[in-house]
Amino acid sequence: MTSTGRPAKAAHEHLEDGTFRARRHADLLDEGPLPTSKVLADEVRRYRRARRPDRKYAIALGLERLARARTFADETGAEIEAFLVELWNRLMPFIEKDDADATAMIEATRETAAKWHKDETRTLAYVERELRRDELAFDF
């Protein structure tokens, strides 16, 4: 008797949803479709080109960290966006068209959201730099 459960995820699915773990899923990187993210796809290509097991594992560890960082950034961004939408909806009934204070508050909120987005981009850039630094450490 065989059980018909959900099929196992492919590497690109683990990478995109942040559940990729190098120890469990590294072997899945050798085949299958590439992730939709350019950064993740580039790293998977590097993994596939690597020949030495220690090099492959180092790249897989980097992919794990990058996938987790991207998931955290996506979740945090969604929470901030939901908060801003809720705030906006609660304030709208009280704002008059020519209300300078409300306009200033809205602009400040937009600036905060833009700054957060910049910080998120910097965080992902930092993770990518760390991956490159770690990669150099494995070049014997």
Summary of the structure (lengths in Angstrom):
residues: 140
radius of gyration: 21.0
end to end distance: 50.4
largest distance: 71.7
contacts: 340
relative contact order: 0.11
helix: 77%
strand: 0%
